[in-house]
Amino acid sequence: LAYLNRGSAHYFRKDYGKAIADHSEAISLDPKNKWAYASRGVNHSKKSSYEEALKDLNESIRLDPKNDFPFSYRGKVWHAKKEYQKAEQDFAEAIRLDPQDPRNYAFRAWMLATCPDAKYRAGKMAVELAKKAVDLEKLPNPEYSQTLAAAYAESGDFAAAVRWQEKALKDPQLKNDKDARRRLELYRDKKPYRQE
């Protein structure tokens, strides 16, 4: 538990290598710890080590197929690999497994709002999902506000997109985030955002 928790602390400090080392130690001590595999998988994804991430997330799912967390993050890995159909399936499964977790709605909404492949964009559904994430989150979350902004932009409601992006930018976490400011300018120019 100590290694797992310290690994999580390293993750929040963006020291993904140290997080992976701690989660690996947790796995060596408890090879059936679903959270250690899931957490290590998330850290591998942050380092763009997508195949390693998939191995760990798959193992976490094998250990507990009713846990939404690894499905949600495996969806993000598929999204990063541009395997959008697999991402959509995992995001939908995560929501089915835990319909009270705002993260699951936000991840799916982001893909439906910003996917470079038009086949996987659905502005109206993205807005509904992003609203659900915002409603379920107990504290204001700038990431969910940005997701709702992107969803509104994809649906063509640029006034709402600007409003929600401006709200997100009031959060100190985004004070120096150039990408977040660039998205605001896109929405002001009546253009949706496409994730590369």
MDAnalysis code that builds the backbone (N, CA, C; Angstrom):
import MDAnalysis as mda
import numpy as np

u = mda.Universe.empty(588, n_residues=196, atom_resindex=np.repeat(np.arange(196), 3), trajectory=True)
u.add_TopologyAttr("name", ["N", "CA", "C"] * 196)
u.add_TopologyAttr("resid", np.arange(1, 197))
u.add_TopologyAttr("resname", ["LEU", "ALA", "TYR", "LEU", "ASN", "ARG", "GLY", "SER", "ALA", "HIS", "TYR", "PHE", "ARG", "LYS", "ASP", "TYR", "GLY", "LYS", "ALA", "ILE", "ALA", "ASP", "HIS", "SER", "GLU", "ALA", "ILE", "SER", "LEU", "ASP", "PRO", "LYS", "ASN", "LYS", "TRP", "ALA", "TYR", "ALA", "SER", "ARG", "GLY", "VAL", "ASN", "HIS", "SER", "LYS", "LYS", "SER", "SER", "TYR", "GLU", "GLU", "ALA", "LEU", "LYS", "ASP", "LEU", "ASN", "GLU", "SER", "ILE", "ARG", "LEU", "ASP", "PRO", "LYS", "ASN", "ASP", "PHE", "PRO", "PHE", "SER", "TYR", "ARG", "GLY", "LYS", "VAL", "TRP", "HIS", "ALA", "LYS", "LYS", "GLU", "TYR", "GLN", "LYS", "ALA", "GLU", "GLN", "ASP", "PHE", "ALA", "GLU", "ALA", "ILE", "ARG", "LEU", "ASP", "PRO", "GLN", "ASP", "PRO", "ARG", "ASN", "TYR", "ALA", "PHE", "ARG", "ALA", "TRP", "MET", "LEU", "ALA", "THR", "CYS", "PRO", "ASP", "ALA", "LYS", "TYR", "ARG", "ALA", "GLY", "LYS", "MET", "ALA", "VAL", "GLU", "LEU", "ALA", "LYS", "LYS", "ALA", "VAL", "ASP", "LEU", "GLU", "LYS", "LEU", "PRO", "ASN", "PRO", "GLU", "TYR", "SER", "GLN", "THR", "LEU", "ALA", "ALA", "ALA", "TYR", "ALA", "GLU", "SER", "GLY", "ASP", "PHE", "ALA", "ALA", "ALA", "VAL", "ARG", "TRP", "GLN", "GLU", "LYS", "ALA", "LEU", "LYS", "ASP", "PRO", "GLN", "LEU", "LYS", "ASN", "ASP", "LYS", "ASP", "ALA", "ARG", "ARG", "ARG", "LEU", "GLU", "LEU", "TYR", "ARG", "ASP", "LYS", "LYS", "PRO", "TYR", "ARG", "GLN", "GLU"])
u.atoms.positions = np.array([
    [0.835, -1.202, 0.000],
    [0.000, 0.000, 0.000],
    [0.874, 1.258, 0.000],
    [1.963, 1.220, 0.755],
    [2.855, 2.384, 0.814],
    [3.468, 2.665, -0.560],
    [3.921, 1.608, -1.256],
    [4.473, 1.805, -2.598],
    [3.409, 2.327, -3.563],
    [2.213, 1.783, -3.455],
    [1.113, 2.222, -4.325],
    [0.820, 3.703, -4.099],
    [0.746, 4.091, -2.834],
    [0.437, 5.489, -2.514],
    [1.573, 6.436, -2.894],
    [2.810, 5.990, -2.657],
    [3.935, 6.854, -3.042],
    [3.990, 6.989, -4.561],
    [3.678, 5.892, -5.264],
    [3.618, 5.968, -6.719],
    [2.586, 6.977, -7.183],
    [1.455, 7.008, -6.502],
    [0.411, 7.990, -6.844],
    [0.898, 9.415, -6.594],
    [1.654, 9.595, -5.515],
    [2.208, 10.926, -5.233],
    [3.173, 11.344, -6.335],
    [4.004, 10.401, -6.802],
    [4.921, 10.701, -7.908],
    [4.136, 11.062, -9.172],
    [3.019, 10.366, -9.394],
    [2.180, 10.660, -10.560],
    [1.703, 12.113, -10.518],
    [1.217, 12.554, -9.377],
    [0.694, 13.918, -9.276],
    [1.803, 14.962, -9.410],
    [3.044, 14.544, -9.143],
    [4.195, 15.441, -9.356],
    [4.734, 15.317, -10.781],
    [4.069, 14.468, -11.593],
    [4.452, 14.227, -12.994],
    [5.802, 13.545, -13.112],
    [6.194, 12.813, -12.077],
    [7.429, 12.031, -12.112],
    [7.039, 10.583, -12.409],
    [6.716, 10.347, -13.690],
    [6.103, 9.075, -14.064],
    [7.059, 7.889, -13.946],
    [8.352, 8.123, -14.149],
    [9.332, 7.049, -13.998],
    [9.368, 6.513, -12.576],
    [9.397, 7.412, -11.616],
    [9.403, 6.980, -10.206],
    [8.080, 6.324, -9.840],
    [6.995, 6.832, -10.409],
    [5.684, 6.228, -10.143],
    [5.664, 4.790, -10.654],
    [6.182, 4.571, -11.855],
    [6.229, 3.225, -12.423],
    [7.068, 2.300, -11.548],
    [8.201, 2.797, -11.062],
    [9.065, 1.982, -10.203],
    [8.330, 1.567, -8.926],
    [7.620, 2.496, -8.312],
    [6.889, 2.171, -7.085],
    [5.733, 1.213, -7.353],
    [5.024, 1.423, -8.448],
    [3.921, 0.517, -8.758],
    [4.435, -0.872, -9.129],
    [5.614, -0.929, -9.752],
    [6.228, -2.229, -10.046],
    [6.590, -2.954, -8.753],
    [7.089, -2.205, -7.785],
    [7.411, -2.816, -6.485],
    [6.139, -3.311, -5.804],
    [5.073, -2.544, -5.887],
    [3.793, -2.973, -5.307],
    [3.321, -4.275, -5.964],
    [3.502, -4.384, -7.287],
    [3.104, -5.602, -7.996],
    [3.954, -6.786, -7.575],
    [5.266, -6.557, -7.385],
    [6.133, -7.668, -6.966],
    [5.735, -8.176, -5.584],
    [5.218, -7.296, -4.736],
    [4.783, -7.679, -3.385],
    [3.377, -8.283, -3.388],
    [2.555, -7.854, -4.337],
    [1.180, -8.354, -4.429],
    [0.792, -8.452, -5.909],
    [1.124, -9.594, -6.553],
    [0.897, -9.736, -7.999],
    [-0.571, -9.718, -8.421],
    [-1.490, -9.704, -7.476],
    [-2.917, -9.670, -7.819],
    [-3.564, -8.325, -7.482],
    [-2.724, -7.300, -7.321],
    [-3.235, -5.977, -6.961],
    [-3.688, -5.236, -8.230],
    [-4.997, -5.212, -8.445],
    [-5.547, -4.590, -9.668],
    [-5.203, -3.112, -9.764],
    [-5.118, -2.436, -8.603],
    [-4.852, -0.995, -8.624],
    [-3.412, -0.701, -9.005],
    [-2.490, -1.580, -8.608],
    [-1.084, -1.365, -8.951],
    [-0.897, -1.474, -10.470],
    [-1.536, -2.487, -11.077],
    [-1.449, -2.620, -12.538],
    [-2.098, -1.430, -13.234],
    [-3.293, -1.055, -12.780],
    [-3.993, 0.066, -13.413],
    [-3.188, 1.353, -13.294],
    [-2.647, 1.593, -12.113],
    [-1.880, 2.824, -11.892],
    [-0.602, 2.839, -12.718],
    [0.083, 1.686, -12.768],
    [1.305, 1.626, -13.587],
    [0.949, 1.838, -15.059],
    [-0.183, 1.277, -15.489],
    [-0.614, 1.469, -16.867],
    [-0.853, 2.933, -17.197],
    [-1.479, 3.658, -16.283],
    [-1.720, 5.091, -16.496],
    [-0.391, 5.832, -16.624],
    [0.568, 5.488, -15.776],
    [1.875, 6.155, -15.832],
    [2.615, 5.826, -17.125],
    [2.522, 4.577, -17.588],
    [3.125, 4.238, -18.881],
    [2.492, 5.077, -19.993],
    [1.168, 5.271, -19.915],
    [0.497, 6.056, -20.964],
    [0.979, 7.500, -20.951],
    [1.270, 8.036, -19.771],
    [1.766, 9.407, -19.671],
    [3.142, 9.550, -20.320],
    [3.879, 8.444, -20.386],
    [5.190, 8.451, -21.036],
    [5.079, 8.010, -22.503],
    [3.843, 7.883, -22.995],
    [3.558, 7.424, -24.363],
    [4.064, 6.012, -24.627],
    [4.223, 5.217, -23.574],
    [4.582, 3.794, -23.708],
    [3.274, 3.012, -23.782],
    [2.603, 3.124, -24.921],
    [1.225, 2.647, -25.011],
    [1.095, 1.128, -24.937],
    [2.054, 0.393, -25.495],
    [1.951, -1.069, -25.427],
    [2.102, -1.555, -23.990],
    [3.023, -0.943, -23.249],
    [3.183, -1.292, -21.823],
    [1.922, -0.917, -21.049],
    [1.367, 0.231, -21.380],
    [0.140, 0.676, -20.716],
    [-0.985, -0.324, -20.952],
    [-1.127, -0.763, -22.199],
    [-2.192, -1.715, -22.519],
    [-2.011, -3.027, -21.764],
    [-0.777, -3.512, -21.667],
    [-0.529, -4.767, -20.930],
    [-1.010, -4.639, -19.490],
    [-0.643, -3.537, -18.848],
    [-1.017, -3.356, -17.437],
    [-2.521, -3.152, -17.268],
    [-3.112, -2.359, -18.120],
    [-4.553, -2.110, -18.009],
    [-5.348, -3.375, -18.319],
    [-4.877, -4.156, -19.283],
    [-5.529, -5.438, -19.578],
    [-5.457, -6.381, -18.380],
    [-4.309, -6.382, -17.712],
    [-4.166, -7.256, -16.541],
    [-5.068, -6.800, -15.406],
    [-5.177, -5.496, -15.224],
    [-6.080, -4.977, -14.194],
    [-7.524, -5.386, -14.489],
    [-7.902, -5.318, -15.761],
    [-9.260, -5.722, -16.163],
    [-9.449, -7.226, -15.957],
    [-8.415, -8.009, -16.274],
    [-8.513, -9.458, -16.059],
    [-8.734, -9.775, -14.583],
    [-8.027, -9.043, -13.721],
    [-8.156, -9.272, -12.278],
    [-9.510, -8.836, -11.739],
    [-10.085, -7.795, -12.341],
    [-11.401, -7.313, -11.898],
    [-12.140, -6.677, -13.072],
    [-12.883, -7.492, -13.836],
    [-13.578, -6.960, -15.017],
    [-14.750, -6.035, -14.693],
    [-15.047, -5.834, -13.416],
    [-16.148, -4.940, -13.046],
    [-15.657, -3.576, -12.552],
    [-14.371, -3.336, -12.658],
    [-13.789, -2.068, -12.222],
    [-13.724, -1.115, -13.422],
    [-14.374, 0.026, -13.317],
    [-14.444, 0.954, -14.445],
    [-13.126, 1.647, -14.751],
    [-12.292, 1.849, -13.740],
    [-11.077, 2.664, -13.868],
    [-10.173, 2.211, -15.027],
    [-9.768, 0.926, -15.089],
    [-8.875, 0.546, -16.196],
    [-9.538, 0.628, -17.570],
    [-10.845, 0.427, -17.635],
    [-11.536, 0.592, -18.921],
    [-11.446, 2.044, -19.381],
    [-11.666, 2.962, -18.456],
    [-11.639, 4.385, -18.776],
    [-10.272, 4.793, -19.315],
    [-9.211, 4.355, -18.624],
    [-7.867, 4.744, -19.040],
    [-7.378, 3.941, -20.240],
    [-7.862, 2.713, -20.402],
    [-7.515, 1.983, -21.620],
    [-8.149, 2.683, -22.818],
    [-9.361, 3.231, -22.616],
    [-9.979, 4.025, -23.668],
    [-9.111, 5.193, -24.077],
    [-8.484, 5.845, -23.101],
    [-7.592, 6.971, -23.415],
    [-6.369, 6.509, -24.206],
    [-5.881, 5.313, -23.882],
    [-4.733, 4.781, -24.623],
    [-5.138, 4.485, -26.065],
    [-6.298, 3.835, -26.255],
    [-6.772, 3.583, -27.617],
    [-6.944, 4.895, -28.372],
    [-7.474, 5.904, -27.677],
    [-7.667, 7.221, -28.298],
    [-6.320, 7.774, -28.764],
    [-5.312, 7.691, -27.896],
    [-3.983, 8.199, -28.239],
    [-3.386, 7.442, -29.429],
    [-3.720, 6.150, -29.545],
    [-3.231, 5.320, -30.647],
    [-4.091, 5.463, -31.910],
    [-5.099, 6.333, -31.839],
    [-6.024, 6.588, -32.945],
    [-6.868, 5.360, -33.295],
    [-7.083, 4.512, -32.323],
    [-7.986, 3.358, -32.492],
    [-9.307, 3.734, -31.816],
    [-10.043, 4.582, -32.523],
    [-11.185, 5.262, -31.933],
    [-12.356, 4.333, -31.614],
    [-12.561, 3.311, -32.423],
    [-13.659, 2.379, -32.149],
    [-13.432, 1.663, -30.816],
    [-12.203, 1.227, -30.589],
    [-11.876, 0.563, -29.327],
    [-11.992, 1.540, -28.160],
    [-11.581, 2.775, -28.392],
    [-11.701, 3.794, -27.341],
    [-13.164, 4.008, -26.972],
    [-14.004, 4.144, -27.988],
    [-15.440, 4.359, -27.749],
    [-16.041, 3.199, -26.962],
    [-15.665, 1.979, -27.307],
    [-16.187, 0.808, -26.594],
    [-15.764, 0.822, -25.121],
    [-14.502, 1.161, -24.873],
    [-14.031, 1.176, -23.482],
    [-14.669, 2.307, -22.682],
    [-14.818, 3.472, -23.293],
    [-15.463, 4.578, -22.578],
    [-16.912, 4.227, -22.232],
    [-17.606, 3.613, -23.185],
    [-19.002, 3.229, -22.938],
    [-19.082, 2.174, -21.839],
    [-18.148, 1.237, -21.836],
    [-18.139, 0.200, -20.794],
    [-17.843, 0.800, -19.427],
    [-16.935, 1.756, -19.362],
    [-16.615, 2.416, -18.092],
    [-17.857, 3.101, -17.522],
    [-18.621, 3.767, -18.383],
    [-19.855, 4.425, -17.931],
    [-20.864, 3.385, -17.451],
    [-20.968, 2.291, -18.174],
    [-21.908, 1.235, -17.768],
    [-21.538, 0.673, -16.393],
    [-20.240, 0.484, -16.163],
    [-19.784, -0.094, -14.894],
    [-19.937, 0.869, -13.725],
    [-19.714, 2.160, -13.979],
    [-19.871, 3.150, -12.900],
    [-20.478, 4.429, -13.464],
    [-21.815, 4.489, -13.480],
    [-22.486, 5.673, -14.032],
    [-22.435, 6.896, -13.116],
    [-21.743, 6.782, -11.972],
    [-21.627, 7.928, -11.072],
    [-20.238, 8.568, -11.114],
    [-19.346, 8.040, -11.927],
    [-17.985, 8.581, -12.000],
    [-17.912, 9.617, -13.122],
    [-17.711, 10.893, -12.788],
    [-17.712, 11.933, -13.819],
    [-16.600, 11.772, -14.849],
    [-15.481, 11.191, -14.425],
    [-14.344, 11.015, -15.335],
    [-14.759, 10.219, -16.581],
    [-15.565, 9.190, -16.372],
    [-15.956, 8.335, -17.487],
    [-16.721, 9.116, -18.556],
    [-17.611, 9.990, -18.115],
    [-18.375, 10.822, -19.057],
    [-17.464, 11.832, -19.752],
    [-16.545, 12.423, -18.977],
    [-15.665, 13.457, -19.534],
    [-14.736, 12.879, -20.603],
    [-14.170, 11.713, -20.343],
    [-13.253, 11.112, -21.322],
    [-13.977, 10.821, -22.635],
    [-15.176, 10.264, -22.528],
    [-15.931, 9.937, -23.746],
    [-16.356, 11.216, -24.471],
    [-16.802, 12.208, -23.699],
    [-17.225, 13.477, -24.301],
    [-16.080, 14.142, -25.055],
    [-14.880, 14.110, -24.474],
    [-13.727, 14.747, -25.111],
    [-13.462, 14.132, -26.480],
    [-13.508, 12.804, -26.561],
    [-13.272, 12.161, -27.846],
    [-14.363, 12.515, -28.854],
    [-15.623, 12.487, -28.413],
    [-16.732, 12.786, -29.322],
    [-16.729, 14.239, -29.787],
    [-16.093, 15.104, -29.008],
    [-16.038, 16.529, -29.356],
    [-14.819, 16.884, -30.202],
    [-13.698, 16.183, -30.008],
    [-12.432, 16.661, -30.587],
    [-11.759, 15.692, -31.545],
    [-12.336, 14.524, -31.756],
    [-11.693, 13.489, -32.575],
    [-11.408, 14.017, -33.985],
    [-10.195, 13.814, -34.499],
    [-9.908, 14.267, -35.858],
    [-10.673, 13.491, -36.929],
    [-11.149, 12.296, -36.580],
    [-11.938, 11.488, -37.509],
    [-13.423, 11.833, -37.317],
    [-14.013, 12.447, -38.327],
    [-15.407, 12.914, -38.227],
    [-16.383, 11.794, -37.895],
    [-16.039, 10.571, -38.273],
    [-16.904, 9.419, -38.005],
    [-17.189, 9.257, -36.515],
    [-16.250, 9.702, -35.673],
    [-16.389, 9.516, -34.227],
    [-16.745, 10.800, -33.487],
    [-17.131, 11.835, -34.225],
    [-17.563, 13.063, -33.568],
    [-19.075, 13.110, -33.482],
    [-19.569, 13.574, -32.341],
    [-21.014, 13.705, -32.131],
    [-21.220, 14.816, -31.110],
    [-21.380, 16.039, -31.617],
    [-21.434, 17.203, -30.739],
    [-22.538, 17.162, -29.710],
    [-23.758, 16.806, -30.141],
    [-24.889, 16.805, -29.218],
    [-24.673, 15.811, -28.083],
    [-24.221, 14.600, -28.429],
    [-23.970, 13.603, -27.389],
    [-22.818, 14.038, -26.493],
    [-21.796, 14.661, -27.079],
    [-20.659, 15.143, -26.292],
    [-21.118, 16.168, -25.250],
    [-22.020, 17.059, -25.658],
    [-22.546, 18.056, -24.714],
    [-23.267, 17.367, -23.558],
    [-24.118, 16.392, -23.881],
    [-24.861, 15.685, -22.831],
    [-23.919, 14.983, -21.856],
    [-22.897, 14.317, -22.400],
    [-21.939, 13.602, -21.551],
    [-21.115, 14.567, -20.704],
    [-20.664, 15.658, -21.317],
    [-19.847, 16.627, -20.580],
    [-20.665, 17.312, -19.485],
    [-21.927, 17.610, -19.768],
    [-22.797, 18.185, -18.734],
    [-22.934, 17.226, -17.557],
    [-23.051, 15.947, -17.868],
    [-23.173, 14.939, -16.820],
    [-21.915, 14.928, -15.953],
    [-20.750, 15.021, -16.589],
    [-19.489, 15.059, -15.836],
    [-19.451, 16.267, -14.910],
    [-19.823, 17.429, -15.441],
    [-19.825, 18.663, -14.638],
    [-20.812, 18.531, -13.474],
    [-21.979, 17.970, -13.740],
    [-23.005, 17.833, -12.698],
    [-22.588, 16.858, -11.604],
    [-21.890, 15.787, -11.990],
    [-21.501, 14.765, -11.011],
    [-20.304, 15.176, -10.167],
    [-19.439, 16.029, -10.716],
    [-18.234, 16.434, -9.985],
    [-18.609, 17.322, -8.813],
    [-18.122, 16.960, -7.627],
    [-18.497, 17.704, -6.413],
    [-17.813, 19.073, -6.337],
    [-16.600, 19.155, -6.873],
    [-15.868, 20.419, -6.878],
    [-15.657, 20.860, -8.322],
    [-15.563, 22.163, -8.574],
    [-15.323, 22.614, -9.947],
    [-14.037, 21.997, -10.508],
    [-14.114, 21.480, -11.711],
    [-12.968, 20.831, -12.336],
    [-12.715, 21.495, -13.685],
    [-11.576, 22.182, -13.846],
    [-11.336, 22.905, -15.097],
    [-11.266, 21.989, -16.310],
    [-10.855, 20.745, -16.110],
    [-10.797, 19.817, -17.246],
    [-12.195, 19.508, -17.763],
    [-13.137, 19.358, -16.849],
    [-14.508, 19.071, -17.270],
    [-15.139, 20.297, -17.917],
    [-14.797, 21.479, -17.408],
    [-15.284, 22.715, -18.037],
    [-14.747, 22.837, -19.456],
    [-13.471, 22.507, -19.650],
    [-12.874, 22.550, -20.992],
    [-13.516, 21.521, -21.916],
    [-13.855, 20.366, -21.356],
    [-14.511, 19.330, -22.156],
    [-15.878, 19.817, -22.618],
    [-16.616, 20.444, -21.711],
    [-17.931, 20.971, -22.084],
    [-17.789, 22.078, -23.122],
    [-16.753, 22.900, -22.980],
    [-16.506, 23.958, -23.971],
    [-16.254, 23.352, -25.355],
    [-15.405, 22.314, -25.394],
    [-15.102, 21.664, -26.681],
    [-16.357, 21.029, -27.280],
    [-17.185, 20.455, -26.410],
    [-18.430, 19.826, -26.877],
    [-19.380, 20.866, -27.457],
    [-19.515, 21.994, -26.775],
    [-20.375, 23.056, -27.311],
    [-19.840, 23.559, -28.653],
    [-18.518, 23.689, -28.767],
    [-17.940, 24.150, -30.027],
    [-18.242, 23.162, -31.145],
    [-18.110, 21.873, -30.861],
    [-18.409, 20.857, -31.884],
    [-19.881, 20.898, -32.278],
    [-20.751, 21.222, -31.323],
    [-22.186, 21.271, -31.627],
    [-22.597, 22.589, -32.287],
    [-21.655, 23.547, -32.377],
    [-21.936, 24.810, -33.052],
    [-22.358, 25.948, -32.138],
    [-22.402, 25.703, -30.822],
    [-22.781, 26.752, -29.870],
    [-21.502, 27.411, -29.346],
    [-20.957, 28.319, -30.145],
    [-19.665, 28.900, -29.804],
    [-19.740, 29.875, -28.637],
    [-20.892, 30.505, -28.434],
    [-21.039, 31.407, -27.275],
    [-20.895, 30.610, -25.981],
    [-21.536, 29.446, -25.910],
    [-21.410, 28.598, -24.721],
    [-19.997, 28.043, -24.604],
    [-19.376, 27.722, -25.743],
    [-17.996, 27.217, -25.724],
    [-17.055, 28.253, -25.115],
    [-17.203, 29.506, -25.551],
    [-16.366, 30.585, -25.011],
    [-16.610, 30.740, -23.513],
    [-17.868, 30.730, -23.127],
    [-18.218, 30.909, -21.708],
    [-17.575, 29.831, -20.834],
    [-17.670, 28.569, -21.253],
    [-17.118, 27.476, -20.444],
    [-15.591, 27.437, -20.486],
    [-15.005, 27.828, -21.606],
    [-13.535, 27.862, -21.665],
    [-13.001, 28.992, -20.797],
    [-13.681, 30.133, -20.808],
    [-13.276, 31.237, -19.927],
    [-13.389, 30.824, -18.464],
    [-14.438, 30.086, -18.136],
    [-14.600, 29.600, -16.765],
    [-13.434, 28.691, -16.391],
    [-13.054, 27.797, -17.288],
    [-11.931, 26.892, -17.021],
    [-10.640, 27.668, -16.793],
    [-10.432, 28.713, -17.575],
    [-9.183, 29.471, -17.501],
    [-9.056, 30.305, -16.224],
    [-10.127, 30.432, -15.480],
    [-10.045, 31.127, -14.186],
    [-9.361, 30.267, -13.131],
    [-9.263, 28.963, -13.402],
    [-8.630, 28.059, -12.441],
    [-7.109, 28.251, -12.476],
    [-6.459, 28.353, -11.304],
    [-5.002, 28.562, -11.266],
    [-4.204, 27.481, -11.998],
    [-4.756, 26.258, -12.078],
    [-4.046, 25.173, -12.774],
    [-3.789, 25.517, -14.246],
    [-4.647, 26.334, -14.824],
    [-4.546, 26.634, -16.256],
    [-3.979, 28.023, -16.534],
    [-3.450, 28.641, -15.494],
    [-2.963, 30.024, -15.618],
    [-1.992, 30.195, -16.783],
    [-1.071, 29.255, -16.948],
    [-0.056, 29.368, -18.002],
    [-0.230, 28.326, -19.100],
    [-1.438, 27.822, -19.258],
    [-1.695, 26.774, -20.241],
    [-1.973, 27.409, -21.606],
    [-0.974, 27.360, -22.481],
    [-1.095, 27.994, -23.800],
    [-2.134, 27.290, -24.668],
    [-2.223, 25.956, -24.549],
    [-3.194, 25.218, -25.356],
    [-4.625, 25.604, -24.978],
    [-4.858, 25.776, -23.681],
    [-6.199, 26.153, -23.226],
    [-6.572, 27.539, -23.762],
    [-5.610, 28.451, -23.790],
    [-5.875, 29.795, -24.324],
    [-6.065, 29.763, -25.839],
    [-5.328, 28.889, -26.503],
    [-5.477, 28.755, -27.950],
    [-6.867, 28.233, -28.298],
    [-7.369, 27.304, -27.475],
    [-8.720, 26.797, -27.723],
    [-9.756, 27.906, -27.548],
    [-9.558, 28.763, -26.565],
    [-10.483, 29.885, -26.376],
    [-10.519, 30.762, -27.629],
    [-9.355, 31.034, -28.201],
    [-9.317, 31.858, -29.416],
    [-10.013, 31.157, -30.589],
    [-9.860, 29.837, -30.674],
    [-10.570, 29.090, -31.713],
    [-12.079, 29.286, -31.585],
    [-12.576, 29.140, -30.349],
    [-14.022, 29.249, -30.123],
    [-14.507, 30.667, -30.415],
    [-13.684, 31.645, -30.068],
    [-14.062, 33.030, -30.387],
    [-14.123, 33.257, -31.896],
    [-13.305, 32.505, -32.622],
    [-13.315, 32.588, -34.090],
    [-14.337, 31.643, -34.714],
    [-15.173, 31.051, -33.844],
    [-16.219, 30.119, -34.303],
    [-15.627, 28.898, -35.017],
    [-14.600, 28.335, -34.380],
    [-13.977, 27.118, -34.912],
    [-13.909, 26.078, -33.795],
    [-14.228, 24.833, -34.097],
    [-14.099, 23.778, -33.100],
    [-12.637, 23.342, -32.947],
    [-12.358, 22.633, -31.886],
    [-10.999, 22.142, -31.634],
    [-10.883, 20.708, -32.098],
    [-9.773, 20.389, -32.747],
    [-9.479, 19.022, -33.152],
    [-8.191, 18.565, -32.482],
    [-8.260, 17.484, -31.746],
    [-7.058, 16.952, -31.100],
    [-6.206, 16.268, -32.160],
    [-4.940, 16.625, -32.190],
    [-4.022, 16.032, -33.203],
    [-3.696, 14.597, -32.834],
])
